[in-house]
Amino acid sequence: MSMITKWEVSKAQDVKNANKHQLLLKCELKDILKIVKKLGAVCSRPERIISKDYNFIIYLFNYNEDIENKLKTAIQEISSGKITQTATIERKPENISPAVEEISIPVPDLEIKKEEKIEIPVPKIDKKEEVKEPSKNDKEISDRKKTFGPVVPKSQSMRMAREEVKKEEKEKAEEAKKVEENKEDISKRSLEKIRLKWSIELPLNPMLSFQTLITGSHNRFAHAAAMAVVENPGVMYNPILIYGPVGNGKSHFIHSMSYGLSSTIGQKNIFVTNGVKFSIGVNLAIKEGFIDSLEKIINDCKVIIIDDIHLMLINKENKQFISRVISGSMQSNKQVVFSSLFSPQELEPLENMLGIQFSQGWMVDIKQPNPQTYRLILNQILGNMDIKLSEEQIKNFFINKSMDFKTVNKTLFRMKKLEKYLSPLNQSLLHQDMISMLLGDKDDFSMPSEGEIKGANVYSSQAEDSFYKWGFFCPKGMKEYINYMGAKLKETSSKKLSMDIEWKNVFVEEYDPDEIYGIPFKIGNYVLDKNINGLIVMGPPPTSALSSKEQEFSHLTEKILESMNIKTAWIYSNKLKAESVYLTAILDLI
Protein backbone atom coordinates (compact mmCIF):
# COMPACT_ATOMS: atom_id res chain seq x y z
CA MET A 1 0.00 0.00 0.00
CA SER A 2 1.30 3.46 -0.93
CA MET A 3 1.95 5.66 2.04
CA ILE A 4 3.96 8.77 2.77
CA THR A 5 4.62 8.35 6.46
CA LYS A 6 6.50 11.57 7.03
CA TRP A 7 7.26 14.75 5.11
CA GLU A 8 8.63 18.20 5.64
CA VAL A 9 9.19 21.34 3.58
CA SER A 10 11.97 23.72 4.51
CA LYS A 11 13.68 26.64 2.86
CA ALA A 12 16.81 25.69 0.90
CA GLN A 13 20.00 27.69 1.22
CA ASP A 14 20.38 29.14 -2.26
CA VAL A 15 21.65 32.68 -2.80
CA LYS A 16 20.48 32.62 -6.42
CA ASN A 17 16.88 31.57 -5.65
CA ALA A 18 15.46 32.91 -2.39
CA ASN A 19 12.22 30.98 -2.88
CA LYS A 20 13.86 27.59 -3.37
CA HIS A 21 12.63 24.95 -0.91
CA GLN A 22 13.43 21.33 -0.18
CA LEU A 23 10.81 18.63 0.26
CA LEU A 24 11.92 15.75 2.51
CA LEU A 25 9.93 12.53 2.30
CA LYS A 26 9.70 9.16 4.01
CA CYS A 27 8.04 6.97 1.41
CA GLU A 28 8.43 4.35 -1.29
CA LEU A 29 10.10 5.17 -4.60
CA LYS A 30 6.89 4.56 -6.55
CA ASP A 31 5.19 7.41 -4.66
CA ILE A 32 7.73 9.96 -5.90
CA LEU A 33 6.39 9.84 -9.47
CA LYS A 34 2.92 10.84 -8.25
CA ILE A 35 4.34 13.85 -6.41
CA VAL A 36 6.34 14.98 -9.47
CA LYS A 37 3.35 14.56 -11.77
CA LYS A 38 1.18 16.64 -9.43
CA LEU A 39 3.63 19.51 -8.97
CA GLY A 40 5.13 19.46 -12.47
CA ALA A 41 8.15 21.50 -13.51
CA VAL A 42 8.59 23.09 -10.10
CA CYS A 43 10.27 19.83 -8.92
CA SER A 44 13.89 18.80 -9.28
CA ARG A 45 14.91 15.21 -9.87
CA PRO A 46 14.39 13.18 -6.65
CA GLU A 47 17.45 11.85 -4.84
CA ARG A 48 17.73 9.25 -2.14
CA ILE A 49 19.40 10.39 1.09
CA ILE A 50 20.60 8.70 4.25
CA SER A 51 18.72 10.09 7.24
CA LYS A 52 17.05 8.79 10.37
CA ASP A 53 13.77 10.47 9.44
CA TYR A 54 13.68 10.68 5.64
CA ASN A 55 14.86 8.76 2.59
CA PHE A 56 14.15 11.14 -0.34
CA ILE A 57 14.67 14.81 -1.14
CA ILE A 58 13.10 16.89 -3.94
CA TYR A 59 13.98 20.54 -4.50
CA LEU A 60 11.09 22.91 -5.23
CA PHE A 61 12.30 25.81 -7.37
CA ASN A 62 9.32 27.87 -6.32
CA TYR A 63 7.02 27.59 -3.31
CA ASN A 64 3.79 29.41 -2.60
CA GLU A 65 0.32 28.75 -1.22
CA ASP A 66 -0.92 27.18 -4.46
CA ILE A 67 2.02 24.76 -4.63
CA GLU A 68 1.60 23.94 -0.94
CA ASN A 69 -2.06 23.07 -1.50
CA LYS A 70 -1.19 20.85 -4.49
CA LEU A 71 1.45 19.11 -2.41
CA LYS A 72 -0.94 18.45 0.46
CA THR A 73 -3.58 17.14 -1.95
CA ALA A 74 -1.07 14.79 -3.60
CA ILE A 75 0.13 13.44 -0.26
CA GLN A 76 -3.47 12.93 0.94
CA GLU A 77 -4.29 11.02 -2.27
CA ILE A 78 -1.20 8.83 -2.05
CA SER A 79 -1.67 8.10 1.63
CA SER A 80 -5.45 7.61 1.37
CA GLY A 81 -5.91 10.30 4.00
CA LYS A 82 -3.80 8.46 6.59
CA ILE A 83 -0.93 10.81 7.35
CA THR A 84 0.96 10.56 10.58
CA GLN A 85 1.49 13.50 12.92
CA THR A 86 5.09 13.74 11.73
CA ALA A 87 3.89 15.04 8.37
CA THR A 88 4.40 18.72 9.13
CA ILE A 89 5.84 21.68 7.32
CA GLU A 90 8.94 23.24 8.79
CA ARG A 91 10.36 26.53 7.54
CA LYS A 92 13.80 26.30 9.11
CA PRO A 93 16.57 26.08 6.46
CA GLU A 94 18.51 22.83 6.56
CA ASN A 95 21.27 21.67 4.23
CA ILE A 96 20.49 18.01 3.62
CA SER A 97 21.96 17.10 0.25
CA PRO A 98 23.73 18.54 -2.80
CA ALA A 99 21.51 19.88 -5.57
CA VAL A 100 20.38 17.22 -8.00
CA GLU A 101 19.69 17.21 -11.73
CA GLU A 102 16.30 18.51 -12.78
CA ILE A 103 13.57 16.59 -14.58
CA SER A 104 11.75 19.14 -16.67
CA ILE A 105 12.84 22.62 -15.63
CA PRO A 106 13.90 24.49 -18.77
CA VAL A 107 16.75 26.28 -17.01
CA PRO A 108 18.49 24.21 -14.35
CA ASP A 109 19.46 26.05 -11.20
CA LEU A 110 22.11 23.74 -9.80
CA GLU A 111 24.12 24.75 -6.80
CA ILE A 112 27.64 23.34 -6.89
CA LYS A 113 28.96 22.98 -3.38
CA LYS A 114 32.56 22.71 -2.29
CA GLU A 115 33.43 19.40 -0.73
CA GLU A 116 33.58 19.56 3.00
CA LYS A 117 36.49 18.09 4.82
CA ILE A 118 35.27 15.20 6.88
CA GLU A 119 36.47 15.24 10.45
CA ILE A 120 35.72 12.06 12.31
CA PRO A 121 35.33 12.36 16.07
CA VAL A 122 37.29 9.70 17.93
CA PRO A 123 35.70 8.54 21.15
CA LYS A 124 37.93 8.90 24.17
CA ILE A 125 37.18 6.40 26.85
CA ASP A 126 39.17 6.80 30.03
CA LYS A 127 39.47 3.38 31.61
CA LYS A 128 41.82 4.51 34.37
CA GLU A 129 40.29 5.30 37.69
CA GLU A 130 41.59 8.12 39.78
CA VAL A 131 43.94 6.72 42.46
CA LYS A 132 43.86 8.57 45.78
CA GLU A 133 46.70 8.58 48.28
CA PRO A 134 45.53 6.48 51.26
CA SER A 135 45.07 8.37 54.51
CA LYS A 136 46.57 7.27 57.89
CA ASN A 137 43.13 6.07 59.02
CA ASP A 138 42.71 4.04 55.80
CA LYS A 139 46.08 2.33 56.41
CA GLU A 140 45.07 1.40 59.97
CA ILE A 141 41.76 -0.10 58.77
CA SER A 142 43.59 -2.03 56.08
CA ASP A 143 46.15 -3.43 58.54
CA ARG A 144 43.39 -4.42 60.96
CA LYS A 145 41.53 -6.24 58.16
CA LYS A 146 44.69 -8.12 57.23
CA THR A 147 45.18 -9.22 60.83
CA PHE A 148 41.65 -9.97 62.00
CA GLY A 149 39.77 -10.37 58.72
CA PRO A 150 36.60 -8.51 57.68
CA VAL A 151 34.33 -7.30 60.42
CA VAL A 152 31.22 -8.52 58.51
CA PRO A 153 29.88 -12.08 58.75
CA LYS A 154 31.47 -14.55 56.31
CA SER A 155 28.24 -15.28 54.33
CA GLN A 156 27.54 -11.59 53.94
CA SER A 157 31.13 -11.01 52.86
CA MET A 158 30.95 -13.66 50.15
CA ARG A 159 27.65 -12.27 48.90
CA MET A 160 29.12 -8.76 48.78
CA ALA A 161 32.14 -10.07 46.90
CA ARG A 162 29.95 -11.80 44.31
CA GLU A 163 27.83 -8.68 43.91
CA GLU A 164 30.98 -6.59 43.49
CA VAL A 165 32.25 -8.94 40.77
CA LYS A 166 28.86 -8.86 38.99
CA LYS A 167 28.77 -5.08 39.24
CA GLU A 168 32.27 -4.81 37.81
CA GLU A 169 31.44 -7.22 34.96
CA LYS A 170 28.25 -5.28 34.20
CA GLU A 171 30.14 -1.98 34.10
CA LYS A 172 32.74 -3.48 31.76
CA ALA A 173 30.02 -4.89 29.50
CA GLU A 174 28.22 -1.53 29.39
CA GLU A 175 31.50 0.23 28.68
CA ALA A 176 32.32 -2.18 25.83
CA LYS A 177 28.80 -1.75 24.43
CA LYS A 178 29.19 2.02 24.57
CA VAL A 179 32.49 1.78 22.67
CA GLU A 180 30.87 -0.32 19.93
CA GLU A 181 27.85 1.98 19.74
CA ASN A 182 30.16 4.98 19.45
CA LYS A 183 32.11 3.28 16.69
CA GLU A 184 28.94 2.32 14.84
CA ASP A 185 27.49 5.81 15.28
CA ILE A 186 30.69 7.41 14.01
CA SER A 187 30.75 5.01 11.09
CA LYS A 188 27.15 5.79 10.14
CA ARG A 189 27.60 9.55 10.50
CA SER A 190 30.82 9.55 8.54
CA LEU A 191 29.39 7.36 5.81
CA GLU A 192 26.42 9.70 5.66
CA LYS A 193 28.79 12.65 5.18
CA ILE A 194 30.55 10.78 2.38
CA ARG A 195 27.21 10.00 0.75
CA LEU A 196 26.15 13.65 1.00
CA LYS A 197 29.46 14.91 -0.35
CA TRP A 198 29.47 12.39 -3.18
CA SER A 199 26.19 10.68 -4.06
CA ILE A 200 27.39 7.18 -4.94
CA GLU A 201 23.89 6.07 -5.91
CA LEU A 202 22.23 7.22 -9.11
CA PRO A 203 19.32 9.68 -8.71
CA LEU A 204 16.40 8.10 -10.56
CA ASN A 205 14.28 10.00 -13.06
CA PRO A 206 10.60 9.15 -12.44
CA MET A 207 9.76 10.08 -16.04
CA LEU A 208 11.84 7.12 -17.25
CA SER A 209 9.57 4.19 -16.43
CA PHE A 210 8.10 1.20 -18.27
CA GLN A 211 4.92 3.25 -18.69
CA THR A 212 6.78 5.85 -20.78
CA LEU A 213 8.97 3.34 -22.65
CA ILE A 214 7.97 2.82 -26.27
CA THR A 215 8.81 -0.67 -27.51
CA GLY A 216 9.50 -1.85 -31.02
CA SER A 217 11.59 -4.34 -32.95
CA HIS A 218 14.74 -2.47 -31.82
CA ASN A 219 14.23 -3.16 -28.11
CA ARG A 220 11.53 -5.85 -27.78
CA PHE A 221 13.86 -8.56 -26.48
CA ALA A 222 15.49 -6.11 -24.06
CA HIS A 223 12.02 -5.18 -22.79
CA ALA A 224 11.03 -8.82 -22.24
CA ALA A 225 14.30 -9.53 -20.39
CA ALA A 226 13.93 -6.40 -18.24
CA MET A 227 10.36 -7.31 -17.26
CA ALA A 228 11.50 -10.85 -16.36
CA VAL A 229 14.21 -9.39 -14.11
CA VAL A 230 11.67 -7.17 -12.31
CA GLU A 231 9.19 -10.03 -11.81
CA ASN A 232 11.76 -12.67 -10.79
CA PRO A 233 15.09 -11.03 -9.87
CA GLY A 234 18.06 -13.40 -9.81
CA VAL A 235 16.23 -16.27 -11.49
CA MET A 236 16.84 -16.24 -15.25
CA TYR A 237 18.49 -13.21 -16.83
CA ASN A 238 21.39 -12.98 -14.42
CA PRO A 239 23.72 -11.22 -14.84
CA ILE A 240 22.30 -9.18 -17.71
CA LEU A 241 24.22 -6.73 -19.91
CA ILE A 242 22.22 -4.18 -21.94
CA TYR A 243 24.31 -2.45 -24.61
CA GLY A 244 23.87 -0.27 -27.67
CA PRO A 245 24.68 3.10 -29.28
CA VAL A 246 24.18 6.55 -27.75
CA GLY A 247 20.62 7.81 -27.29
CA ASN A 248 18.65 4.62 -27.90
CA GLY A 249 17.27 4.06 -24.40
CA LYS A 250 19.77 2.09 -22.27
CA SER A 251 19.42 4.46 -19.32
CA HIS A 252 15.63 4.42 -19.77
CA PHE A 253 15.74 0.67 -19.19
CA ILE A 254 18.00 1.08 -16.13
CA HIS A 255 15.63 3.59 -14.51
CA SER A 256 12.54 1.55 -15.44
CA MET A 257 13.99 -1.64 -13.95
CA SER A 258 15.04 0.22 -10.80
CA TYR A 259 11.53 1.59 -10.26
CA GLY A 260 9.96 -1.76 -11.02
CA LEU A 261 12.24 -3.61 -8.59
CA SER A 262 11.64 -1.04 -5.86
CA SER A 263 7.93 -1.91 -6.11
CA THR A 264 8.43 -5.68 -6.03
CA ILE A 265 11.23 -6.15 -3.48
CA GLY A 266 11.54 -2.71 -1.85
CA GLN A 267 13.97 0.11 -2.54
CA LYS A 268 16.24 -0.82 0.38
CA ASN A 269 17.09 -4.04 -1.45
CA ILE A 270 18.45 -2.43 -4.63
CA PHE A 271 21.69 -0.53 -5.17
CA VAL A 272 21.68 1.65 -8.31
CA THR A 273 24.75 3.53 -9.48
CA ASN A 274 26.79 4.22 -12.60
CA GLY A 275 30.41 3.60 -13.50
CA VAL A 276 31.69 7.07 -12.55
CA LYS A 277 29.72 7.51 -9.33
CA PHE A 278 30.61 4.04 -8.12
CA SER A 279 34.36 4.17 -8.77
CA ILE A 280 34.80 7.67 -7.31
CA GLY A 281 32.54 6.82 -4.36
CA VAL A 282 34.70 3.79 -3.60
CA ASN A 283 37.81 6.00 -3.70
CA LEU A 284 36.24 8.38 -1.17
CA ALA A 285 35.16 5.57 1.15
CA ILE A 286 38.67 4.09 1.08
CA LYS A 287 40.21 7.49 1.74
CA GLU A 288 37.88 8.20 4.66
CA GLY A 289 38.30 4.71 6.12
CA PHE A 290 34.71 3.47 5.79
CA ILE A 291 34.95 1.07 2.92
CA ASP A 292 33.65 -1.76 5.15
CA SER A 293 30.41 0.17 5.76
CA LEU A 294 29.95 0.71 2.03
CA GLU A 295 30.60 -2.96 1.35
CA LYS A 296 27.98 -3.94 3.94
CA ILE A 297 25.40 -1.67 2.30
CA ILE A 298 26.04 -3.33 -1.07
CA ASN A 299 26.15 -6.85 0.36
CA ASP A 300 22.82 -6.32 2.13
CA CYS A 301 21.13 -5.51 -1.20
CA LYS A 302 19.50 -8.18 -3.37
CA VAL A 303 19.98 -6.34 -6.68
CA ILE A 304 23.05 -4.46 -7.97
CA ILE A 305 22.53 -2.16 -10.99
CA ILE A 306 25.43 -0.33 -12.64
CA ASP A 307 24.63 1.98 -15.56
CA ASP A 308 27.45 2.86 -18.00
CA ILE A 309 29.83 0.16 -16.75
CA HIS A 310 32.31 1.29 -19.42
CA LEU A 311 32.85 4.57 -17.53
CA MET A 312 34.54 2.95 -14.53
CA LEU A 313 37.54 5.04 -13.40
CA ILE A 314 39.71 2.13 -12.28
CA ASN A 315 42.92 2.75 -10.32
CA LYS A 316 45.12 0.79 -7.93
CA GLU A 317 43.13 2.06 -4.91
CA ASN A 318 39.66 0.92 -5.96
CA LYS A 319 40.43 -1.98 -8.30
CA GLN A 320 40.46 -4.76 -5.69
CA PHE A 321 37.28 -3.62 -3.94
CA ILE A 322 35.26 -3.17 -7.14
CA SER A 323 36.38 -6.56 -8.43
CA ARG A 324 35.52 -8.30 -5.15
CA VAL A 325 32.10 -6.69 -4.71
CA ILE A 326 30.90 -7.26 -8.29
CA SER A 327 32.24 -10.82 -8.58
CA GLY A 328 30.86 -11.63 -5.11
CA SER A 329 27.41 -10.37 -6.09
CA MET A 330 27.47 -12.44 -9.27
CA GLN A 331 28.63 -15.60 -7.47
CA SER A 332 25.99 -15.28 -4.74
CA ASN A 333 23.19 -15.25 -7.34
CA LYS A 334 22.14 -11.68 -6.62
CA GLN A 335 20.48 -10.01 -9.57
CA VAL A 336 23.18 -7.97 -11.33
CA VAL A 337 22.39 -5.55 -14.17
CA PHE A 338 24.91 -3.70 -16.34
CA SER A 339 24.54 -1.25 -19.22
CA SER A 340 27.24 -0.26 -21.67
CA LEU A 341 27.80 1.86 -24.74
CA PHE A 342 30.25 -0.78 -25.94
CA SER A 343 29.66 -4.36 -27.05
CA PRO A 344 30.83 -7.30 -24.91
CA GLN A 345 33.89 -7.71 -27.14
CA GLU A 346 34.87 -4.07 -26.61
CA LEU A 347 34.55 -4.48 -22.84
CA GLU A 348 37.29 -7.10 -22.77
CA PRO A 349 40.06 -4.69 -21.54
CA LEU A 350 37.88 -3.72 -18.53
CA GLU A 351 37.07 -7.38 -17.89
CA ASN A 352 40.78 -8.25 -17.88
CA MET A 353 41.55 -5.36 -15.54
CA LEU A 354 38.95 -6.42 -12.97
CA GLY A 355 39.05 -10.16 -13.56
CA ILE A 356 35.29 -10.17 -14.21
CA GLN A 357 33.26 -11.34 -17.19
CA PHE A 358 30.39 -8.90 -17.62
CA SER A 359 29.20 -11.01 -20.54
CA GLN A 360 29.05 -14.34 -18.69
CA GLY A 361 25.27 -14.09 -18.43
CA TRP A 362 22.71 -12.65 -20.83
CA MET A 363 23.63 -10.01 -23.40
CA VAL A 364 20.87 -7.84 -24.85
CA ASP A 365 21.52 -5.17 -27.47
CA ILE A 366 19.29 -2.18 -28.29
CA LYS A 367 19.36 -1.25 -31.95
CA GLN A 368 18.38 1.86 -33.87
CA PRO A 369 14.55 2.10 -34.04
CA ASN A 370 12.84 1.86 -37.41
CA PRO A 371 11.39 5.08 -38.91
CA GLN A 372 7.87 4.47 -37.55
CA THR A 373 9.05 3.81 -33.98
CA TYR A 374 11.54 6.70 -34.22
CA ARG A 375 8.68 9.04 -35.05
CA LEU A 376 6.54 7.74 -32.17
CA ILE A 377 9.35 8.35 -29.68
CA LEU A 378 10.07 11.78 -31.17
CA ASN A 379 6.40 12.77 -30.92
CA GLN A 380 6.37 11.69 -27.26
CA ILE A 381 9.43 13.85 -26.48
CA LEU A 382 7.99 16.90 -28.26
CA GLY A 383 4.62 16.43 -26.55
CA ASN A 384 6.12 16.09 -23.08
CA MET A 385 8.06 19.33 -23.56
CA ASP A 386 5.11 21.14 -25.18
CA ILE A 387 7.10 22.07 -28.30
CA LYS A 388 5.12 22.96 -31.43
CA LEU A 389 6.69 22.14 -34.80
CA SER A 390 5.25 21.40 -38.22
CA GLU A 391 5.74 18.07 -40.01
CA GLU A 392 8.26 19.66 -42.36
CA GLN A 393 10.23 21.19 -39.50
CA ILE A 394 10.36 17.89 -37.60
CA LYS A 395 11.64 16.21 -40.72
CA ASN A 396 14.32 18.85 -41.42
CA PHE A 397 15.54 19.24 -37.84
CA PHE A 398 15.61 15.63 -36.67
CA ILE A 399 14.55 12.90 -39.10
CA ASN A 400 16.75 13.90 -42.04
CA LYS A 401 19.74 14.15 -39.69
CA SER A 402 18.94 10.76 -38.05
CA MET A 403 19.51 12.54 -34.74
CA ASP A 404 19.79 10.20 -31.74
CA PHE A 405 17.39 10.85 -28.89
CA LYS A 406 20.08 12.03 -26.48
CA THR A 407 20.97 14.81 -28.93
CA VAL A 408 17.26 15.49 -29.55
CA ASN A 409 16.67 15.97 -25.82
CA LYS A 410 19.76 18.16 -25.42
CA THR A 411 18.68 20.35 -28.35
CA LEU A 412 15.15 20.78 -26.99
CA PHE A 413 16.33 21.51 -23.43
CA ARG A 414 18.65 24.18 -24.86
CA MET A 415 15.72 25.61 -26.77
CA LYS A 416 13.69 25.85 -23.57
CA LYS A 417 16.55 27.70 -21.89
CA LEU A 418 16.93 29.98 -24.87
CA GLU A 419 13.20 30.68 -24.82
CA LYS A 420 13.47 31.92 -21.25
CA TYR A 421 16.20 34.41 -22.11
CA LEU A 422 14.89 35.55 -25.50
CA SER A 423 11.14 35.79 -24.88
CA PRO A 424 11.33 39.10 -22.95
CA LEU A 425 13.49 40.53 -25.77
CA ASN A 426 11.66 39.19 -28.80
CA GLN A 427 8.09 37.94 -28.41
CA SER A 428 7.84 37.00 -32.11
CA LEU A 429 10.46 34.21 -31.95
CA LEU A 430 8.93 30.77 -32.54
CA HIS A 431 10.21 27.37 -31.50
CA GLN A 432 11.44 26.60 -35.01
CA ASP A 433 13.43 29.86 -35.08
CA MET A 434 15.26 29.02 -31.86
CA ILE A 435 16.00 25.43 -32.90
CA SER A 436 17.35 26.74 -36.20
CA MET A 437 19.68 29.08 -34.27
CA LEU A 438 20.92 26.20 -32.10
CA LEU A 439 21.51 23.87 -35.04
CA GLY A 440 23.49 26.56 -36.87
CA ASP A 441 21.57 26.71 -40.14
CA LYS A 442 23.19 30.08 -40.92
CA ASP A 443 26.62 29.52 -39.39
CA ASP A 444 29.96 30.67 -40.77
CA PHE A 445 32.12 27.56 -41.02
CA SER A 446 35.32 29.28 -42.11
CA MET A 447 38.35 29.24 -39.82
CA PRO A 448 39.38 32.44 -37.96
CA SER A 449 42.21 34.41 -39.52
CA GLU A 450 45.55 34.98 -37.81
CA GLY A 451 44.54 38.60 -37.17
CA GLU A 452 41.28 37.53 -35.49
CA ILE A 453 43.16 35.12 -33.24
CA LYS A 454 45.77 37.71 -32.24
CA GLY A 455 43.10 40.35 -31.73
CA ALA A 456 41.43 38.14 -29.14
CA ASN A 457 44.57 37.93 -27.02
CA VAL A 458 43.59 41.08 -25.15
CA TYR A 459 40.65 39.24 -23.63
CA SER A 460 41.12 37.64 -20.25
CA SER A 461 38.57 36.51 -17.70
CA GLN A 462 39.85 36.29 -14.13
CA ALA A 463 36.75 37.20 -12.13
CA GLU A 464 37.87 35.85 -8.77
CA ASP A 465 34.48 36.30 -7.09
CA SER A 466 32.43 34.89 -9.97
CA PHE A 467 30.17 31.89 -9.41
CA TYR A 468 31.41 30.45 -12.71
CA LYS A 469 34.79 28.70 -12.48
CA TRP A 470 35.70 27.08 -15.77
CA GLY A 471 38.57 25.02 -17.09
CA PHE A 472 39.69 24.52 -20.72
CA PHE A 473 41.01 21.45 -22.52
CA CYS A 474 42.34 21.79 -26.07
CA PRO A 475 44.36 19.64 -28.50
CA LYS A 476 48.14 19.87 -28.21
CA GLY A 477 49.56 22.91 -29.96
CA MET A 478 46.24 24.80 -30.08
CA LYS A 479 46.39 26.90 -26.88
CA GLU A 480 46.52 30.03 -29.02
CA TYR A 481 42.80 29.55 -29.72
CA ILE A 482 41.74 29.64 -26.05
CA ASN A 483 41.52 33.44 -25.82
CA TYR A 484 39.64 33.53 -29.12
CA MET A 485 37.08 31.04 -27.78
CA GLY A 486 36.81 33.02 -24.52
CA ALA A 487 36.15 36.22 -26.45
CA LYS A 488 33.49 34.52 -28.58
CA LEU A 489 31.77 33.11 -25.49
CA LYS A 490 31.72 36.59 -23.95
CA GLU A 491 30.45 38.19 -27.17
CA THR A 492 27.71 35.57 -27.65
CA SER A 493 26.39 35.87 -24.10
CA SER A 494 26.23 39.64 -24.48
CA LYS A 495 24.74 39.91 -27.99
CA LYS A 496 22.50 36.87 -28.13
CA LEU A 497 21.34 36.58 -24.53
CA SER A 498 21.89 40.13 -23.22
CA MET A 499 23.93 38.66 -20.35
CA ASP A 500 27.23 39.95 -19.04
CA ILE A 501 28.84 36.69 -17.93
CA GLU A 502 32.13 36.75 -16.02
CA TRP A 503 34.08 33.64 -15.11
CA LYS A 504 37.42 32.60 -13.74
CA ASN A 505 39.79 30.57 -15.93
CA VAL A 506 40.95 27.94 -13.45
CA PHE A 507 43.26 26.10 -15.86
CA VAL A 508 44.11 25.48 -19.51
CA GLU A 509 45.30 21.96 -20.32
CA GLU A 510 46.13 20.04 -23.49
CA TYR A 511 45.29 16.50 -24.62
CA ASP A 512 46.81 14.35 -27.38
CA PRO A 513 44.33 14.23 -30.32
CA ASP A 514 46.16 11.25 -31.80
CA GLU A 515 45.56 9.09 -28.72
CA ILE A 516 42.39 7.20 -29.61
CA TYR A 517 41.59 5.62 -26.25
CA GLY A 518 41.52 6.90 -22.69
CA ILE A 519 41.39 10.71 -23.13
CA PRO A 520 37.93 11.13 -21.46
CA PHE A 521 39.17 9.22 -18.39
CA LYS A 522 42.34 11.31 -18.21
CA ILE A 523 40.24 14.48 -18.36
CA GLY A 524 37.95 13.11 -15.64
CA ASN A 525 40.85 12.20 -13.35
CA TYR A 526 42.45 15.61 -13.89
CA VAL A 527 39.39 17.71 -13.02
CA LEU A 528 38.34 15.55 -10.07
CA ASP A 529 40.19 17.64 -7.47
CA LYS A 530 39.89 20.97 -9.31
CA ASN A 531 37.46 23.59 -8.03
CA ILE A 532 35.44 24.06 -11.23
CA ASN A 533 31.77 23.87 -12.13
CA GLY A 534 32.22 23.96 -15.90
CA LEU A 535 34.65 22.53 -18.48
CA ILE A 536 35.06 23.73 -22.07
CA VAL A 537 36.59 21.18 -24.42
CA MET A 538 37.89 22.06 -27.85
CA GLY A 539 37.37 19.05 -30.11
CA PRO A 540 40.17 17.33 -32.07
CA PRO A 541 41.25 18.81 -35.42
CA PRO A 542 39.89 17.06 -38.56
CA THR A 543 43.33 15.67 -39.42
CA SER A 544 43.82 13.88 -36.07
CA ALA A 545 43.25 10.19 -35.31
CA LEU A 546 40.63 11.08 -32.67
CA SER A 547 38.54 13.13 -35.10
CA SER A 548 36.68 10.08 -36.47
CA LYS A 549 35.60 9.21 -32.90
CA GLU A 550 34.65 12.74 -31.82
CA GLN A 551 31.00 11.89 -31.09
CA GLU A 552 32.04 9.02 -28.83
CA PHE A 553 34.80 11.19 -27.29
CA SER A 554 32.37 14.02 -26.45
CA HIS A 555 29.69 11.65 -25.13
CA LEU A 556 32.07 9.83 -22.76
CA THR A 557 33.63 13.07 -21.51
CA GLU A 558 30.23 14.63 -20.87
CA LYS A 559 28.90 11.53 -19.05
CA ILE A 560 31.97 11.37 -16.79
CA LEU A 561 31.81 15.05 -15.87
CA GLU A 562 28.02 14.99 -15.49
CA SER A 563 28.45 12.39 -12.73
CA MET A 564 30.87 14.82 -11.04
CA ASN A 565 28.29 17.66 -11.20
CA ILE A 566 30.49 19.50 -13.70
CA LYS A 567 28.81 21.00 -16.76
CA THR A 568 30.48 20.45 -20.14
CA ALA A 569 30.56 22.55 -23.28
CA TRP A 570 31.98 21.30 -26.60
CA ILE A 571 33.63 23.59 -29.16
CA TYR A 572 34.27 21.91 -32.53
CA SER A 573 37.72 22.85 -33.82
CA ASN A 574 36.44 23.11 -37.40
CA LYS A 575 33.57 25.44 -36.36
CA LEU A 576 35.44 28.09 -34.37
CA LYS A 577 33.54 30.94 -36.03
CA ALA A 578 30.11 29.28 -35.85
CA GLU A 579 27.75 31.29 -33.61
CA SER A 580 25.64 28.21 -32.75
CA VAL A 581 28.67 26.49 -31.16
CA TYR A 582 29.14 29.30 -28.64
CA LEU A 583 25.41 29.75 -28.06
CA THR A 584 24.97 26.06 -27.18
CA ALA A 585 28.13 26.20 -25.05
CA ILE A 586 26.79 29.11 -22.98
CA LEU A 587 23.42 27.40 -22.55
CA ASP A 588 25.14 24.18 -21.45
CA LEU A 589 27.35 26.00 -18.92
CA ILE A 590 24.91 28.37 -17.18
Secondary structure, DSSP 8 states (H G I E B T S, - for coil): -----EEEEEE---SS-TT-EEEEEES-HHHHHHHHHHHGGGBB--EE---SS-SEEEEES---HHHHHHHHHHHHHHTTT---TT-----S----S----BSS-SS----------------------------HHHHHHHHHHHHH--SS-HHHHHHHHHHHHHHHHHHHHHHHHHHHHHHHHHHHHHHHHHHHHS--S----TTSSGGG----TTTHHHHHHHHHHHHSTTTSS-SEEEE-STTSSHHHHHHHHHHHHHHHH-GGGEEEEEHHHHHHHHHHHHHHT-HHHHHHHHHT-SEEEEE-GGG----TTTHHHHHHHHHHHHHTT-EEEEEESS-TTTTHHHHHHHT--GGGSEEEE-----HHHHHHHHHHHHHHTT----HHHHIIIIITTT--HHHHHHHHHHHHHHHHHHTTT-TT--HHHHHHHHHTTT---S---HHHHHHGGG---B-TT-SEEEEEEEETT-GGGHHHHHHHHHHHHHHTT-----EEEEEEEEE-TT--SSHHHHHHHHHTTS--SEEEEE---TTSGGGGGHHHHHHHHHHHHHHTT-EEEEE-TT-TT-HHHHHHHHHHH-
